[in-house]
Amino acid sequence: MRKLSEQELKLVQTAIIAKEISVMEILAEVYDHYISHLEGFSESEFKNELAVLDSKWTYLYCRVLQDDFIKNSDKAILKLHWQLIKGYFTWPKILSTVILFGFLYGLSQILTPAVFAFSTILPAIILSHIFNFSLVYSSRKKFKALRRIFNLDSKKFKLNYAESNSLIAAFGTLLALPSILINGPKMLENSTPEGSVNWILMILILIAFLISLVSFSAYEAWKIKSKTALL
């Protein structure tokens, strides 16, 4: 097993760049496959073997490969995420789930709907954005060497981190919805009957509860995937 020369590595990188791979995980896989394969051959065999690899890993094949990877990644993350959420309603986690709901309900009885929204939902939204940023940062850090090798900070490349993007998408929609309700309680609590305010308050409690469960499970999913995938 030999090490490829700088010139050979540049030829490999040029060949892979021509495939216009936009998913970082697939780029890492293809590059690793090329290097591992070519290191098993002599210098005189290098160009022929590189041509063989290019005939197998065509532009079209790589596009199909990364499209399938994105689809499977989305399904895998959603499945894992849903399993983790359901886990909060099984023993012994259900005990902490009940305590969380009880805490939110107790807090809602002390605070007005507007203050409750700002003190529970708004911090959850802020934390979700921090979590999203940490996922992107974690992905970029893992692929830092690969980005440098391929000069991927160039504006030519639009890169996707399929695993982390799928995880963000798994809970991003739910966390985006409450932002609409942040100012709602403040406007409604002075212009609606008390019964309506109570209904608004119950909706806010449920939203805060769901955000908490989704956020906790998203963090757990990230911990699991970071050990088994290129997150």
PAZATI-167036 format. One line per field, with one value per residue: residue in three letters; y, z, x of N, C-alpha, C in turn; residue number from 1. Coordinates in nm, 3 decimals. Last residue first. Example, Ala and Ser with C-alpha at 12.3 -4.5 7.8 and 13.67 -1.06 7.14 Angstrom:
2
code <- [SER, ALA]
n_Y <- [-0.225, -0.569]
n_Z <- [0.708, 0.780]
n_X <- [1.285, 1.319]
ca_Y <- [-0.106, -0.450]
ca_Z <- [0.714, 0.780]
ca_X <- [1.367, 1.230]
c_Y <- [0.003, -0.330]
c_Z <- [0.787, 0.780]
c_X <- [1.290, 1.320]
pos <- [2, 1]
END
This chain:
231
code <- [LEU, LEU, ALA, THR, LYS, SER, LYS, ILE, LYS, TRP, ALA, GLU, TYR, ALA, SER, PHE, SER, VAL, LEU, SER, ILE, LEU, PHE, ALA, ILE, LEU, ILE, LEU, ILE, MET, LEU, ILE, TRP, ASN, VAL, SER, GLY, GLU, PRO, THR, SER, ASN, GLU, LEU, MET, LYS, PRO, GLY, ASN, ILE, LEU, ILE, SER, PRO, LEU, ALA, LEU, LEU, THR, GLY, PHE, ALA, ALA, ILE, LEU, SER, ASN, SER, GLU, ALA, TYR, ASN, LEU, LYS, PHE, LYS, LYS, SER, ASP, LEU, ASN, PHE, ILE, ARG, ARG, LEU, ALA, LYS, PHE, LYS, LYS, ARG, SER, SER, TYR, VAL, LEU, SER, PHE, ASN, PHE, ILE, HIS, SER, LEU, ILE, ILE, ALA, PRO, LEU, ILE, THR, SER, PHE, ALA, PHE, VAL, ALA, PRO, THR, LEU, ILE, GLN, SER, LEU, GLY, TYR, LEU, PHE, GLY, PHE, LEU, ILE, VAL, THR, SER, LEU, ILE, LYS, PRO, TRP, THR, PHE, TYR, GLY, LYS, ILE, LEU, GLN, TRP, HIS, LEU, LYS, LEU, ILE, ALA, LYS, ASP, SER, ASN, LYS, ILE, PHE, ASP, ASP, GLN, LEU, VAL, ARG, CYS, TYR, LEU, TYR, THR, TRP, LYS, SER, ASP, LEU, VAL, ALA, LEU, GLU, ASN, LYS, PHE, GLU, SER, GLU, SER, PHE, GLY, GLU, LEU, HIS, SER, ILE, TYR, HIS, ASP, TYR, VAL, GLU, ALA, LEU, ILE, GLU, MET, VAL, SER, ILE, GLU, LYS, ALA, ILE, ILE, ALA, THR, GLN, VAL, LEU, LYS, LEU, GLU, GLN, GLU, SER, LEU, LYS, ARG, MET]
n_Y <- [1.349, 1.090, 0.854, 0.767, 0.977, 1.152, 1.019, 1.057, 1.336, 1.394, 1.276, 1.443, 1.679, 1.601, 1.562, 1.829, 1.942, 1.804, 1.877, 2.161, 2.185, 2.077, 2.275, 2.502, 2.413, 2.379, 2.647, 2.768, 2.648, 2.754, 3.027, 3.020, 2.948, 3.175, 3.363, 3.273, 3.332, 3.613, 3.760, 3.990, 4.189, 4.127, 3.905, 3.964, 4.077, 3.882, 3.653, 3.735, 3.749, 3.474, 3.326, 3.299, 3.135, 2.871, 2.765, 2.681, 2.435, 2.281, 2.302, 2.176, 1.908, 1.806, 1.987, 1.913, 1.660, 1.722, 1.865, 1.663, 1.496, 1.666, 1.953, 2.091, 2.370, 2.493, 2.644, 2.885, 3.025, 2.816, 2.643, 2.421, 2.309, 2.050, 2.076, 2.217, 2.030, 1.833, 1.959, 1.998, 1.833, 1.889, 2.159, 2.143, 2.012, 2.198, 2.413, 2.301, 2.258, 2.516, 2.629, 2.481, 2.571, 2.837, 2.797, 2.689, 2.903, 3.066, 2.906, 2.903, 3.172, 3.185, 3.009, 3.123, 3.396, 3.470, 3.328, 3.443, 3.703, 3.648, 3.521, 3.584, 3.336, 3.134, 2.942, 2.870, 2.724, 2.494, 2.402, 2.350, 2.148, 1.951, 1.887, 1.786, 1.568, 1.409, 1.355, 1.212, 0.986, 0.881, 0.743, 0.478, 0.432, 0.655, 0.894, 0.933, 0.775, 0.932, 1.068, 0.860, 0.800, 1.040, 1.032, 0.806, 0.895, 1.124, 1.006, 0.836, 1.016, 1.174, 0.976, 0.899, 1.141, 1.168, 0.936, 0.976, 1.190, 1.070, 0.881, 1.038, 1.171, 0.960, 0.880, 1.107, 1.107, 0.779, 0.568, 0.416, 0.571, 0.647, 0.403, 0.387, 0.607, 0.518, 0.306, 0.449, 0.601, 0.393, 0.217, 0.333, 0.334, 0.055, 0.034, 0.102, 0.359, 0.349, 0.286, 0.501, 0.716, 0.652, 0.645, 0.907, 1.038, 0.931, 1.019, 1.298, 1.335, 1.251, 1.451, 1.683, 1.716, 1.781, 1.715, 1.741, 1.599, 1.743, 1.672, 1.428, 1.507, 1.670, 1.479, 1.321, 1.509, 1.559, 1.312, 1.314, 1.520, 1.414, 1.052, 0.818, 0.558, 0.203, -0.121]
n_Z <- [1.095, 0.962, 1.223, 1.484, 1.657, 1.571, 1.621, 1.902, 1.927, 1.770, 1.926, 2.151, 2.032, 1.967, 2.219, 2.311, 2.115, 2.157, 2.423, 2.395, 2.214, 2.370, 2.574, 2.429, 2.332, 2.571, 2.660, 2.454, 2.495, 2.746, 2.676, 2.516, 2.709, 2.871, 2.696, 2.683, 2.941, 2.950, 2.620, 2.481, 2.506, 2.653, 2.527, 2.264, 2.266, 2.399, 2.236, 1.995, 1.995, 1.949, 1.745, 1.554, 1.674, 1.665, 1.412, 1.434, 1.550, 1.346, 1.156, 1.277, 1.314, 1.080, 0.980, 1.131, 1.023, 0.761, 0.797, 0.895, 0.661, 0.445, 0.390, 0.076, -0.104, -0.394, -0.528, -0.605, -0.403, -0.201, -0.014, -0.111, -0.188, -0.137, 0.105, 0.264, 0.292, 0.431, 0.676, 0.766, 0.836, 1.102, 1.084, 0.954, 1.156, 1.365, 1.244, 1.213, 1.485, 1.589, 1.459, 1.580, 1.845, 1.811, 1.739, 1.977, 2.154, 2.050, 2.108, 2.385, 2.450, 2.355, 2.532, 2.797, 2.820, 2.632, 2.732, 2.986, 2.916, 2.796, 3.006, 3.324, 3.571, 3.727, 3.562, 3.417, 3.601, 3.609, 3.347, 3.357, 3.554, 3.428, 3.216, 3.366, 3.494, 3.272, 3.186, 3.393, 3.363, 3.119, 3.145, 3.216, 3.041, 2.773, 2.652, 2.536, 2.311, 2.115, 2.056, 1.948, 1.720, 1.580, 1.523, 1.360, 1.143, 1.063, 0.990, 0.779, 0.591, 0.534, 0.431, 0.201, 0.057, 0.044, -0.097, -0.342, -0.427, -0.440, -0.646, -0.864, -0.892, -0.945, -1.195, -1.353, -1.347, -1.238, -1.132, -1.351, -1.483, -1.279, -1.237, -1.478, -1.456, -1.247, -1.370, -1.551, -1.380, -1.228, -1.307, -1.238, -0.961, -0.852, -0.616, -0.386, -0.400, -0.532, -0.324, -0.146, -0.316, -0.385, -0.131, -0.043, -0.236, -0.178, 0.090, 0.066, -0.104, 0.064, 0.259, 0.110, -0.198, -0.453, -0.715, -0.978, -1.114, -1.108, -0.862, -0.932, -1.092, -0.915, -0.724, -0.881, -0.941, -0.685, -0.627, -0.811, -0.707, -0.459, -0.465, -0.232, -0.071, -0.106, 0.000]
n_X <- [-2.194, -2.169, -2.263, -2.249, -2.234, -2.422, -2.661, -2.685, -2.692, -2.920, -3.116, -3.103, -3.193, -3.450, -3.559, -3.563, -3.735, -3.973, -4.031, -4.051, -4.262, -4.469, -4.485, -4.552, -4.801, -4.945, -4.946, -5.091, -5.338, -5.399, -5.423, -5.647, -5.832, -5.822, -5.924, -6.185, -6.274, -6.267, -6.303, -6.059, -5.875, -5.656, -5.550, -5.472, -5.222, -5.075, -5.104, -4.953, -4.682, -4.629, -4.732, -4.540, -4.359, -4.454, -4.342, -4.081, -4.083, -4.190, -3.981, -3.756, -3.731, -3.623, -3.442, -3.219, -3.173, -3.111, -2.874, -2.705, -2.699, -2.614, -2.502, -2.414, -2.282, -2.208, -1.924, -1.824, -1.713, -1.498, -1.455, -1.332, -1.083, -1.032, -0.891, -1.074, -1.277, -1.139, -1.091, -1.358, -1.561, -1.605, -1.682, -1.927, -2.076, -2.068, -2.202, -2.456, -2.517, -2.512, -2.732, -2.936, -2.907, -2.979, -3.243, -3.338, -3.311, -3.515, -3.735, -3.722, -3.765, -4.043, -4.180, -4.132, -4.164, -4.355, -4.577, -4.606, -4.674, -4.925, -5.075, -4.909, -4.810, -4.916, -5.004, -4.782, -4.639, -4.796, -4.750, -4.476, -4.474, -4.625, -4.456, -4.236, -4.356, -4.417, -4.156, -4.047, -4.212, -4.150, -3.914, -3.902, -4.214, -4.298, -4.293, -4.054, -4.059, -4.164, -3.924, -3.773, -3.922, -3.895, -3.618, -3.597, -3.755, -3.615, -3.369, -3.448, -3.554, -3.327, -3.158, -3.289, -3.263, -2.983, -2.915, -3.036, -2.877, -2.625, -2.669, -2.737, -2.492, -2.319, -2.418, -2.363, -2.080, -1.959, -1.785, -1.691, -1.511, -1.342, -1.211, -1.070, -0.903, -0.747, -0.620, -0.459, -0.301, -0.158, 0.029, 0.268, 0.254, 0.043, -0.231, -0.359, -0.436, -0.680, -0.865, -0.842, -0.911, -1.181, -1.303, -1.267, -1.425, -1.679, -1.718, -1.707, -1.927, -2.129, -2.121, -2.181, -2.323, -2.253, -2.034, -1.928, -1.745, -1.514, -1.406, -1.287, -1.072, -0.932, -0.853, -0.682, -0.486, -0.388, -0.275, -0.065, 0.093, 0.161, 0.120, -0.017, 0.154, 0.082, 0.085]
ca_Y <- [1.474, 1.204, 0.912, 0.665, 0.862, 1.200, 1.025, 0.923, 1.261, 1.446, 1.225, 1.302, 1.674, 1.640, 1.446, 1.728, 1.991, 1.797, 1.736, 2.101, 2.237, 2.009, 2.134, 2.501, 2.448, 2.264, 2.542, 2.806, 2.627, 2.609, 2.985, 3.065, 2.859, 3.045, 3.376, 3.267, 3.194, 3.535, 3.714, 3.870, 4.213, 4.246, 3.890, 3.900, 4.151, 4.019, 3.658, 3.707, 3.874, 3.548, 3.345, 3.370, 3.275, 2.954, 2.803, 2.807, 2.544, 2.295, 2.352, 2.319, 1.982, 1.720, 1.984, 2.046, 1.673, 1.638, 1.932, 1.773, 1.445, 1.598, 1.853, 2.047, 2.245, 2.502, 2.526, 2.793, 3.051, 2.896, 2.769, 2.425, 2.454, 2.078, 1.999, 2.278, 2.160, 1.805, 1.916, 2.112, 1.830, 1.753, 2.124, 2.212, 1.951, 2.064, 2.429, 2.345, 2.147, 2.419, 2.681, 2.475, 2.431, 2.806, 2.859, 2.608, 2.784, 3.112, 2.939, 2.776, 3.112, 3.263, 2.981, 2.981, 3.332, 3.525, 3.304, 3.300, 3.680, 3.717, 3.452, 3.614, 3.442, 3.249, 2.992, 2.941, 2.854, 2.576, 2.438, 2.450, 2.273, 2.010, 1.944, 1.900, 1.677, 1.460, 1.422, 1.345, 1.059, 0.947, 0.882, 0.575, 0.433, 0.520, 0.852, 1.018, 0.723, 0.832, 1.142, 0.926, 0.696, 0.999, 1.141, 0.811, 0.772, 1.135, 1.104, 0.780, 0.911, 1.236, 1.049, 0.801, 1.084, 1.273, 0.957, 0.865, 1.207, 1.174, 0.839, 0.943, 1.247, 1.037, 0.786, 1.066, 1.224, 0.883, 0.678, 0.361, 0.505, 0.749, 0.460, 0.282, 0.604, 0.639, 0.278, 0.351, 0.668, 0.496, 0.175, 0.306, 0.461, 0.124, 0.014, -0.039, 0.331, 0.383, 0.200, 0.363, 0.708, 0.672, 0.526, 0.798, 1.067, 0.911, 0.877, 1.228, 1.377, 1.173, 1.312, 1.665, 1.662, 1.891, 1.659, 1.843, 1.531, 1.743, 1.803, 1.429, 1.412, 1.727, 1.589, 1.262, 1.447, 1.668, 1.359, 1.214, 1.531, 1.537, 1.175, 0.888, 0.689, 0.321, 0.000]
ca_Z <- [1.136, 0.937, 1.090, 1.379, 1.684, 1.570, 1.484, 1.843, 1.999, 1.731, 1.792, 2.164, 2.090, 1.860, 2.133, 2.384, 2.131, 2.026, 2.386, 2.487, 2.179, 2.248, 2.608, 2.505, 2.239, 2.485, 2.744, 2.476, 2.368, 2.731, 2.770, 2.459, 2.596, 2.926, 2.742, 2.563, 2.894, 3.029, 2.750, 2.474, 2.415, 2.694, 2.667, 2.288, 2.202, 2.452, 2.370, 1.998, 2.023, 2.054, 1.863, 1.516, 1.658, 1.781, 1.428, 1.366, 1.628, 1.472, 1.127, 1.245, 1.418, 1.159, 0.920, 1.149, 1.165, 0.789, 0.739, 0.985, 0.792, 0.444, 0.489, 0.169, -0.030, -0.301, -0.468, -0.710, -0.429, -0.321, 0.034, -0.118, -0.195, -0.260, -0.007, 0.229, 0.231, 0.297, 0.593, 0.743, 0.697, 1.066, 1.153, 0.888, 1.024, 1.385, 1.286, 1.095, 1.390, 1.637, 1.431, 1.435, 1.813, 1.859, 1.642, 1.855, 2.172, 2.048, 1.969, 2.312, 2.478, 2.293, 2.389, 2.765, 2.913, 2.619, 2.596, 2.974, 2.986, 2.721, 2.878, 3.225, 3.473, 3.793, 3.659, 3.346, 3.560, 3.729, 3.389, 3.263, 3.575, 3.553, 3.188, 3.276, 3.575, 3.358, 3.096, 3.367, 3.490, 3.131, 3.098, 3.324, 3.169, 2.827, 2.708, 2.651, 2.430, 2.177, 2.112, 2.069, 1.822, 1.627, 1.601, 1.488, 1.216, 1.106, 1.098, 0.897, 0.649, 0.586, 0.551, 0.309, 0.087, 0.107, 0.037, -0.258, -0.413, -0.339, -0.514, -0.811, -0.868, -0.822, -1.083, -1.330, -1.300, -1.337, -1.055, -1.258, -1.564, -1.341, -1.132, -1.443, -1.564, -1.228, -1.262, -1.601, -1.474, -1.168, -1.323, -1.380, -1.033, -0.875, -0.747, -0.404, -0.320, -0.609, -0.441, -0.099, -0.255, -0.487, -0.217, 0.033, -0.223, -0.310, 0.056, 0.153, -0.147, -0.057, 0.299, 0.169, -0.064, -0.364, -0.597, -0.917, -1.091, -1.234, -0.875, -0.844, -1.144, -1.038, -0.685, -0.819, -1.051, -0.759, -0.547, -0.824, -0.842, -0.465, -0.472, -0.359, -0.059, -0.116, 0.000]
ca_X <- [-2.260, -2.082, -2.267, -2.262, -2.148, -2.284, -2.611, -2.680, -2.590, -2.789, -3.092, -3.069, -3.059, -3.358, -3.541, -3.486, -3.598, -3.908, -4.010, -3.954, -4.131, -4.425, -4.460, -4.427, -4.694, -4.921, -4.886, -4.951, -5.268, -5.382, -5.320, -5.519, -5.806, -5.784, -5.786, -6.101, -6.272, -6.171, -6.354, -6.142, -5.987, -5.731, -5.592, -5.601, -5.331, -5.076, -5.166, -5.097, -4.754, -4.559, -4.815, -4.663, -4.321, -4.488, -4.483, -4.107, -4.028, -4.264, -4.116, -3.756, -3.801, -3.710, -3.575, -3.277, -3.205, -3.228, -2.990, -2.743, -2.738, -2.744, -2.466, -2.518, -2.266, -2.320, -1.984, -1.871, -1.854, -1.521, -1.510, -1.477, -1.107, -1.106, -0.834, -0.946, -1.307, -1.188, -0.978, -1.267, -1.519, -1.568, -1.559, -1.816, -2.057, -2.014, -2.063, -2.382, -2.515, -2.413, -2.598, -2.916, -2.885, -2.844, -3.152, -3.344, -3.226, -3.375, -3.705, -3.711, -3.634, -3.936, -4.171, -4.114, -4.071, -4.221, -4.528, -4.578, -4.547, -4.819, -5.044, -5.013, -4.784, -4.854, -5.098, -4.889, -4.587, -4.783, -4.885, -4.528, -4.399, -4.672, -4.588, -4.220, -4.299, -4.526, -4.251, -3.991, -4.212, -4.280, -3.909, -3.928, -4.143, -4.278, -4.422, -4.084, -3.991, -4.252, -4.039, -3.726, -3.901, -4.027, -3.675, -3.526, -3.789, -3.754, -3.374, -3.382, -3.639, -3.449, -3.119, -3.274, -3.395, -3.064, -2.861, -3.082, -3.022, -2.649, -2.620, -2.836, -2.615, -2.300, -2.421, -2.501, -2.155, -1.991, -1.842, -1.789, -1.614, -1.428, -1.296, -1.167, -1.003, -0.827, -0.714, -0.556, -0.392, -0.243, -0.110, 0.244, 0.246, 0.170, -0.170, -0.324, -0.316, -0.560, -0.847, -0.819, -0.778, -1.077, -1.303, -1.207, -1.282, -1.617, -1.721, -1.612, -1.793, -2.101, -2.100, -2.049, -2.348, -2.293, -2.101, -2.015, -1.875, -1.590, -1.470, -1.405, -1.170, -0.986, -0.941, -0.800, -0.561, -0.452, -0.388, -0.172, 0.039, 0.082, 0.199, -0.023, 0.090, 0.166, 0.000]
c_Y <- [1.575, 1.336, 1.034, 0.721, 0.763, 1.086, 1.070, 0.926, 1.121, 1.367, 1.270, 1.239, 1.529, 1.635, 1.476, 1.607, 1.887, 1.840, 1.724, 1.956, 2.172, 2.054, 2.058, 2.358, 2.443, 2.291, 2.421, 2.702, 2.659, 2.575, 2.834, 3.016, 2.893, 2.944, 3.244, 3.276, 3.176, 3.391, 3.625, 3.833, 4.093, 4.270, 4.011, 3.903, 4.095, 4.099, 3.799, 3.719, 3.853, 3.675, 3.429, 3.406, 3.361, 3.101, 2.896, 2.857, 2.681, 2.414, 2.376, 2.377, 2.132, 1.796, 1.905, 2.048, 1.808, 1.652, 1.854, 1.849, 1.557, 1.553, 1.775, 1.945, 2.219, 2.368, 2.560, 2.680, 2.959, 2.912, 2.865, 2.551, 2.482, 2.227, 2.037, 2.209, 2.228, 1.935, 1.893, 2.074, 1.939, 1.746, 1.985, 2.174, 2.012, 1.996, 2.293, 2.356, 2.182, 2.298, 2.581, 2.520, 2.412, 2.661, 2.834, 2.663, 2.696, 2.994, 2.984, 2.801, 2.980, 3.208, 3.056, 2.956, 3.184, 3.451, 3.350, 3.269, 3.533, 3.690, 3.516, 3.542, 3.467, 3.367, 3.116, 3.001, 2.938, 2.717, 2.529, 2.496, 2.384, 2.143, 2.014, 1.968, 1.804, 1.578, 1.485, 1.424, 1.201, 1.027, 0.955, 0.721, 0.408, 0.531, 0.705, 0.983, 0.805, 0.778, 1.045, 1.003, 0.759, 0.892, 1.103, 0.915, 0.771, 1.013, 1.116, 0.875, 0.858, 1.133, 1.113, 0.869, 0.988, 1.218, 1.060, 0.884, 1.100, 1.204, 0.945, 0.903, 1.158, 1.120, 0.860, 0.973, 1.183, 0.998, 0.796, 0.473, 0.446, 0.688, 0.563, 0.335, 0.501, 0.646, 0.399, 0.322, 0.573, 0.553, 0.285, 0.268, 0.439, 0.253, 0.098, -0.070, 0.185, 0.357, 0.224, 0.268, 0.565, 0.651, 0.536, 0.671, 0.955, 0.932, 0.848, 1.080, 1.305, 1.208, 1.223, 1.520, 1.620, 1.845, 1.773, 1.787, 1.624, 1.678, 1.809, 1.562, 1.415, 1.637, 1.654, 1.372, 1.384, 1.614, 1.471, 1.257, 1.435, 1.553, 1.295, 1.016, 0.757, 0.449, 0.124]
c_Z <- [1.183, 0.970, 1.083, 1.239, 1.568, 1.597, 1.478, 1.706, 1.938, 1.799, 1.742, 2.029, 2.106, 1.909, 2.017, 2.294, 2.202, 2.037, 2.255, 2.449, 2.265, 2.204, 2.486, 2.540, 2.310, 2.387, 2.658, 2.560, 2.383, 2.602, 2.759, 2.546, 2.531, 2.816, 2.798, 2.600, 2.773, 2.982, 2.819, 2.612, 2.402, 2.610, 2.718, 2.434, 2.243, 2.395, 2.426, 2.135, 2.036, 2.093, 1.973, 1.640, 1.620, 1.766, 1.547, 1.390, 1.564, 1.553, 1.255, 1.223, 1.389, 1.266, 1.004, 1.097, 1.195, 0.934, 0.768, 0.931, 0.885, 0.582, 0.517, 0.264, 0.063, -0.228, -0.373, -0.651, -0.538, -0.345, -0.083, -0.058, -0.203, -0.280, -0.139, 0.107, 0.184, 0.223, 0.449, 0.651, 0.663, 0.925, 1.114, 0.951, 0.953, 1.252, 1.302, 1.128, 1.266, 1.546, 1.473, 1.398, 1.663, 1.825, 1.682, 1.748, 2.048, 2.060, 1.955, 2.165, 2.401, 2.324, 2.324, 2.616, 2.882, 2.707, 2.581, 2.836, 2.976, 2.784, 2.802, 3.095, 3.383, 3.698, 3.732, 3.442, 3.493, 3.695, 3.512, 3.303, 3.484, 3.582, 3.312, 3.248, 3.490, 3.441, 3.175, 3.275, 3.469, 3.262, 3.114, 3.277, 3.146, 2.955, 2.754, 2.716, 2.554, 2.306, 2.182, 2.137, 1.955, 1.736, 1.661, 1.580, 1.354, 1.189, 1.153, 1.016, 0.778, 0.656, 0.616, 0.441, 0.205, 0.148, 0.113, -0.114, -0.322, -0.321, -0.408, -0.668, -0.807, -0.789, -0.950, -1.209, -1.263, -1.272, -1.150, -1.184, -1.476, -1.425, -1.190, -1.338, -1.536, -1.333, -1.232, -1.495, -1.527, -1.267, -1.284, -1.408, -1.180, -0.952, -0.761, -0.536, -0.333, -0.532, -0.509, -0.215, -0.213, -0.428, -0.323, -0.052, -0.151, -0.302, -0.075, 0.117, -0.066, -0.110, 0.179, 0.207, -0.002, -0.222, -0.499, -0.802, -1.024, -1.218, -0.999, -0.853, -1.063, -1.095, -0.806, -0.785, -0.998, -0.876, -0.619, -0.746, -0.863, -0.602, -0.479, -0.353, -0.195, -0.094, 0.000]
c_X <- [-2.156, -2.152, -2.177, -2.258, -2.146, -2.185, -2.466, -2.615, -2.573, -2.677, -2.955, -3.037, -3.012, -3.214, -3.446, -3.457, -3.511, -3.762, -3.934, -3.924, -4.023, -4.286, -4.405, -4.386, -4.559, -4.806, -4.850, -4.877, -5.119, -5.307, -5.293, -5.404, -5.672, -5.753, -5.735, -5.954, -6.182, -6.160, -6.252, -6.192, -6.081, -5.856, -5.671, -5.647, -5.467, -5.193, -5.177, -5.159, -4.904, -4.635, -4.750, -4.744, -4.442, -4.452, -4.511, -4.249, -4.053, -4.214, -4.195, -3.893, -3.812, -3.786, -3.674, -3.421, -3.269, -3.271, -3.119, -2.864, -2.786, -2.789, -2.594, -2.459, -2.383, -2.326, -2.098, -1.953, -1.910, -1.671, -1.532, -1.538, -1.257, -1.135, -0.899, -0.884, -1.178, -1.221, -1.021, -1.152, -1.419, -1.511, -1.511, -1.683, -1.936, -1.984, -1.996, -2.233, -2.433, -2.404, -2.491, -2.775, -2.859, -2.808, -3.006, -3.250, -3.225, -3.280, -3.560, -3.676, -3.613, -3.797, -4.056, -4.091, -4.047, -4.119, -4.384, -4.519, -4.507, -4.682, -4.929, -4.977, -4.905, -4.842, -5.045, -4.992, -4.695, -4.734, -4.881, -4.668, -4.452, -4.603, -4.644, -4.354, -4.283, -4.477, -4.365, -4.083, -4.158, -4.289, -4.040, -3.933, -3.995, -4.197, -4.418, -4.217, -4.018, -4.192, -4.135, -3.840, -3.859, -4.016, -3.810, -3.588, -3.726, -3.797, -3.517, -3.391, -3.580, -3.537, -3.241, -3.237, -3.387, -3.200, -2.945, -3.036, -3.081, -2.798, -2.651, -2.798, -2.724, -2.422, -2.408, -2.512, -2.298, -2.067, -1.867, -1.862, -1.725, -1.539, -1.393, -1.264, -1.111, -0.937, -0.803, -0.662, -0.498, -0.346, -0.210, 0.098, 0.213, 0.148, -0.043, -0.257, -0.272, -0.431, -0.713, -0.792, -0.746, -0.938, -1.193, -1.198, -1.209, -1.467, -1.650, -1.602, -1.686, -1.962, -2.065, -2.020, -2.215, -2.325, -2.130, -2.099, -1.976, -1.728, -1.558, -1.479, -1.299, -1.096, -1.008, -0.901, -0.690, -0.534, -0.463, -0.296, -0.078, 0.017, 0.105, 0.059, 0.092, 0.085, 0.088]
pos <- [231, 230, 229, 228, 227, 226, 225, 224, 223, 222, 221, 220, 219, 218, 217, 216, 215, 214, 213, 212, 211, 210, 209, 208, 207, 206, 205, 204, 203, 202, 201, 200, 199, 198, 197, 196, 195, 194, 193, 192, 191, 190, 189, 188, 187, 186, 185, 184, 183, 182, 181, 180, 179, 178, 177, 176, 175, 174, 173, 172, 171, 170, 169, 168, 167, 166, 165, 164, 163, 162, 161, 160, 159, 158, 157, 156, 155, 154, 153, 152, 151, 150, 149, 148, 147, 146, 145, 144, 143, 142, 141, 140, 139, 138, 137, 136, 135, 134, 133, 132, 131, 130, 129, 128, 127, 126, 125, 124, 123, 122, 121, 120, 119, 118, 117, 116, 115, 114, 113, 112, 111, 110, 109, 108, 107, 106, 105, 104, 103, 102, 101, 100, 99, 98, 97, 96, 95, 94, 93, 92, 91, 90, 89, 88, 87, 86, 85, 84, 83, 82, 81, 80, 79, 78, 77, 76, 75, 74, 73, 72, 71, 70, 69, 68, 67, 66, 65, 64, 63, 62, 61, 60, 59, 58, 57, 56, 55, 54, 53, 52, 51, 50, 49, 48, 47, 46, 45, 44, 43, 42, 41, 40, 39, 38, 37, 36, 35, 34, 33, 32, 31, 30, 29, 28, 27, 26, 25, 24, 23, 22, 21, 20, 19, 18, 17, 16, 15, 14, 13, 12, 11, 10, 9, 8, 7, 6, 5, 4, 3, 2, 1]
END
